Amino acid sequence: MYIQEKQLQDFIKDSGLVSRGDFELAVKTAEENKQSVGGVLVQKGKISDDDLRKMQAYLLGIPFVDLKQQRIEFETLSLIPEPIARNHNIVSFKKNAETLEVAMLDTDDLTAIDFIKKKTHFKILPRLTDSDSIKSALLQYQKSLKAEFGDLIKEETDVLKQIPEGGGEVVSEADLKKRAEDVPIIRIVDTLLKHAVIQNASDIHIEAQEKELVVRYRIDGILHDAMILPKHVAGSIAARIKVLASLKLDEKRLPQDGRFKIEIDGEKVSLRVSILPTYFGEKIVMRLLREGASGFTLEVLGFHGEALERIHEALKLSTGMILTTGPTGSGKTTTLYTMIDLLNTPDVNISTVEDPIEYQMSRINQTQVKPDIGFTFSSGLRALVRQDPDIIMVGEIRDNETASLAVNASLTGHLVLSTLHTNSAAGAVPRLIDMKVEPFLIVSTVNVIIAQRLVRKLCESKEKYFLNKAGLATLGKTVDLERVLKALKDERVVPATATWEKIGLYRPRPTPDAPDGFLSRVGIHEILKVTPTIRELIIKGGTSADIETQAKKEGMLTMIEDGIFKCVQGITTIEEVLRVVSE
């Protein structure tokens, strides 16, 4: 399949993709260096590789296919092994009884075509495609654990079956260590970790059931089944993970915690391991913490408008407290690290006491608590105050003593950042009072309280729609739509004349990269600034509802209102916001 140079030159000239001057210069360069004009134009950045491929496809009479939004049946995709597909940039995407259509970047790669023909026994129909389409198709291999696991499980589990499991038999530590070093077990665990990183999972759950071992990944806050393994590999997998996390191999009756690091494709990932004995065996949960994942900005985390200004004002103060609240896994620590990153300048001393240290940050003195030897948040904080810090981050205020020390530190000339477990920003005040912090101390120290949740973000392929009157009436029962509309107009997200009937919202549209139409997560927040009126309310013993009502009068968007604000921006969906914010 050869294209004459003259034919290609005429086609490029007539295509209008390059100016006449650029074309003539490329012809001259091509003649001097004995190159193709197309190659010269690509080198100079005048046309892309994909533009050239589309022209070649047209001249050769070969169809050009775009696979970027196409989901390929795994049965068809796996006809070409992943290493061959990756090395030769060739994927199979459509088959019928006798023919197999393959997309390629180079249809002259006869070796690859011949190999696939012999392997599959199909008549091969080559199609040209672009590099983005190949990347999208290759990602579909990675998204399916079956691609890597299928043959491995089939070949190796028969060998592992011979290892006795349970039945009251005592297995020595040496035997467990030997079991953990079996090649198939190492490969299974490595593959599980690799796919978790590829799929941006935040947690891996390995759960022993009566007859099987279930592996699940938490991706964007939702648990998904990743793999079901034979029950008899459970002990070996647990032993392998214990070896990696330096835990006791022969301890199966008590919970254990540990951590280890891995590097996959140049990305360093820390894994926090928790092992808990259950009725059918040990349940293992691994939290993935990507090192160097700092470098976020408050805007990227989802803060905007007046709320963002309130945080920046609080960060400029040299004393007081900034609290972030929310349940486990709501992004509180990431918000704290982002604020610390903004404050991290050469003229301040920043010290932290954390459990665990989730991200290492340069020029920050980070301390890990160790409760088993008596080094708790309170003892760590007491020691930190003697270290001449300007800014202190306490990972979590869990008890009365830590709360008291944090408040005292903020009274004595330190800016203190910390987290609390409450459902709303206003709920932090009664929580502190419950921890025996006097109301007059709360109003003297707390500057800003942030409450947050994480919602899944829509992909670019989202679909726009409009709510009818009935839909708006239903939504209006849950959210004050007028307050949201005012905020949207104030921040110029919608025109000043906009009404809800004319404001578009969005729903997910699945893609090969994101089968449910969502990719990644972003925060929804409420930012409560402790103003003079709110201070009065706290002193008078006002409830969290009273505090929230007053904060709303002073311009605070509640979490659900901020969520609907982000729905109008096309960031997420109403259903996702309502799922995450449980009133």
C-alpha positions, 0 to 999 in steps of 0.5 A, spaced: 500 500 500 504 505 497 502 512 496 506 516 490 509 522 493 506 527 488 499 524 489 500 526 497 503 533 495 497 535 491 492 532 496 496 536 502 496 543 497 489 542 496 487 540 503 488 548 505 491 545 512 497 549 511 499 555 507 502 556 501 508 559 503 509 553 509 507 548 503 513 550 498 518 551 504 516 544 506 517 541 499 524 544 498 526 541 505 523 535 503 527 535 496 534 537 500 533 531 505 530 526 501 524 526 506 516 526 505 513 532 505 508 530 510 513 528 514 517 535 514 510 538 515 509 534 522 516 535 524 515 543 523 508 542 527 504 545 521 500 539 521 499 533 526 500 526 525 493 524 525 492 529 520 497 526 515 494 519 517 487 521 515 490 524 508 493 517 507 487 513 509 483 517 504 488 516 498 489 509 500 482 508 500 482 505 507 477 507 512 479 511 517 476 510 524 475 514 531 475 509 537 475 515 542 468 514 544 467 507 542 466 501 547 470 495 545 467 488 547 472 485 551 472 478 547 473 482 541 479 486 544 482 481 547 483 477 541 490 481 540 494 480 546 495 487 550 503 487 549 502 486 541 497 491 541 501 496 545 508 495 541 505 495 534 499 500 536 494 495 533 487 493 536 481 489 534 475 493 535 469 489 530 468 482 528 463 478 525 463 470 523 469 471 518 472 478 518 476 482 524 477 489 523 483 492 526 485 499 527 492 501 526 497 507 526 501 504 520 497 499 515 504 497 512 506 493 519 505 486 515 508 483 521 503 484 526 497 483 521 500 476 519 501 474 526 494 476 528 491 472 522 495 466 524 493 467 531 485 468 530 484 465 524 480 471 521 480 475 515 484 481 517 481 488 515 486 494 516 483 500 518 487 507 520 486 511 526 489 516 530 493 516 536 488 518 541 483 512 539 489 507 540 490 510 547 483 510 549 483 502 546 489 500 550 486 503 556 480 498 556 485 493 556 487 496 563 480 497 565 479 490 565 482 485 570 480 479 566 486 481 561 491 480 566 488 475 571 484 470 566 490 466 564 494 467 571 488 465 575 487 459 571 494 456 570 496 458 578 491 456 582 491 449 581 498 449 584 496 453 590 490 448 591 495 444 594 496 448 600 492 446 606 488 452 609 484 452 615 481 446 618 485 448 625 491 446 623 497 451 625 501 454 620 508 456 622 511 463 621 516 460 616 511 456 612 507 462 611 513 466 609 514 461 604 507 461 602 508 469 601 514 468 596 510 464 591 511 467 584 503 466 583 501 470 589 507 475 588 504 476 581 497 476 583 498 482 589 502 486 584 497 486 579 491 488 584 496 494 586 497 496 579 490 496 577 488 500 583 493 505 581 491 505 574 484 506 576 485 511 581 482 507 586 482 510 593 482 503 597 482 496 596 478 491 600 480 484 600 474 480 603 474 473 605 467 470 604 465 463 605 467 460 598 471 465 595 475 471 596 472 478 593 476 484 591 473 491 591 476 497 589 473 504 591 473 509 585 471 516 586 467 514 593 463 508 590 465 501 591 466 496 585 467 489 584 474 488 581 475 480 582 473 474 585 478 469 587 478 462 589 478 462 597 484 457 598 488 463 595 486 468 601 491 465 606 497 466 601 495 473 599 494 475 606 501 473 608 504 477 602 501 483 604 503 482 611 510 481 609 510 487 605 507 491 611 512 488 616 506 485 620 506 479 624 505 473 619 502 468 624 497 473 628 490 472 625 486 473 632 488 481 633 487 487 628 493 489 625 495 496 622 501 497 617 504 501 611 508 500 605 510 503 599 510 501 591 512 505 585 508 504 579 510 507 572 514 512 576 508 514 581 510 513 588 504 510 592 504 509 600 499 504 602 496 504 609 494 497 611 488 495 616 487 487 617 481 485 621 479 478 623 472 476 621 468 470 621 471 467 614 478 469 615 482 476 615 479 482 611 484 487 608 483 494 607 489 498 603 488 506 603 492 508 597 496 515 598 499 518 592 506 521 594 507 528 591 499 529 590 499 536 593 500 542 589 492 542 589 489 549 589 483 551 593 480 553 586 481 546 584 478 543 590 472 546 589 472 553 593 469 559 589 466 566 590 465 569 597 467 562 601 474 562 598 475 569 600 473 567 607 478 562 607 484 567 604 482 572 610 483 567 615 490 564 612 492 571 613 491 571 620 497 569 625 493 567 630 486 563 631 483 556 628 481 554 622 477 547 622 475 542 617 469 538 618 466 532 615 466 524 615 472 519 614 474 520 606 471 527 605 477 530 603 479 534 610 486 532 610 487 534 602 484 541 604 488 542 610 495 540 606 492 545 600 492 550 605 499 548 609 502 549 602 499 556 601 502 558 608 509 554 606 514 560 605 521 561 608 519 566 613 514 561 617 515 555 621 510 550 620 509 543 624 504 538 624 502 532 628 498 527 624 496 520 624 498 517 619 502 522 615 499 522 608 503 526 604 510 528 605 511 536 604 518 539 604 520 544 609 514 542 613 516 538 620 511 532 620 510 528 626 507 521 626 503 519 633 504 512 636 499 511 641 501 504 642 508 507 646 504 513 649 505 518 643 498 521 642 495 527 639 495 531 645 502 529 647 505 531 640 501 537 640 504 539 647 511 538 645 510 542 638 508 548 642 515 548 645 518 548 638 517 555 636 512 554 631 508 559 627 503 554 624 501 548 627 496 542 624 493 537 628 491 531 624 484 530 628 481 533 634 479 527 638 478 528 645 478 533 650 485 534 652 487 535 644 481 540 644 484 544 650 491 544 647 489 546 640 485 552 643 490 554 648 495 554 642 491 558 638 490 563 644 498 564 645 500 566 638 499 560 633 495 559 627 492 552 628 489 548 623 485 541 624 479 537 623 473 535 627 468 529 625 461 533 624 456 533 619 456 541 618 460 547 619 455 549 625 455 542 628 463 544 630 461 549 635 456 544 640 462 538 638 467 543 641 463 544 647 461 537 648 469 536 648 469 541 654 471 547 651 468 553 654 464 558 649 468 564 650 474 560 648 471 558 642 469 565 640 476 568 641 479 562 637 475 559 631 476 564 625 473 559 620 469 552 620 469 549 613 464 543 612 465 538 606 463 532 602 466 529 595 462 528 589 463 525 583 465 529 577 462 529 570 466 527 564 466 532 558 461 528 554 456 530 559 449 531 556 445 538 558 437 538 560 432 543 563 428 541 569 420 542 568 416 546 573 414 539 577 422 538 577 423 545 580 418 544 585 420 538 587 428 540 588 425 547 591 423 542 597 430 540 598 434 546 596 433 554 597 433 555 589 433 563 590 439 563 594 443 559 589 440 563 583 443 569 587 450 566 588 450 564 581 448 571 578 453 574 583 459 570 581 456 571 573 455 563 572 449 565 569 446 572 566 443 577 571 436 576 567 436 568 568 431 564 571 431 557 573 426 554 567 432 557 562 438 554 566 441 548 564 443 542 568 447 536 566 447 528 566 452 523 565 454 520 558 458 514 559 465 513 555 470 507 554 474 511 560 468 512 564 463 507 564 458 511 568 460 518 565 464 520 572 471 521 572 475 524 579 471 527 585 471 535 587 468 538 594 462 541 595 463 546 601 460 550 606 464 556 609 462 559 616 466 565 618 465 566 626 462 573 625 461 578 631 453 576 631 455 568 631 460 570 637 454 572 640 449 566 639 455 562 641 456 565 648 448 565 649 448 558 648 445 558 641 444 551 637 447 549 631 441 550 627 441 557 630 448 558 628 447 556 621 440 560 620 445 566 622 450 564 617 446 563 611 443 570 613 450 573 612 451 569 605 454 562 607 452 557 602 450 550 605 453 544 602 447 542 598 446 549 595 454 549 593 452 542 590 446 545 586 451 551 584 456 546 581 450 542 578 449 548 574 456 549 572 456 542 569 461 539 574 456 534 577 449 532 577 443 533 582 442 526 584 450 525 586 449 531 590 443 529 594 446 522 594 452 525 598 449 530 602 444 526 607 440 531 611 
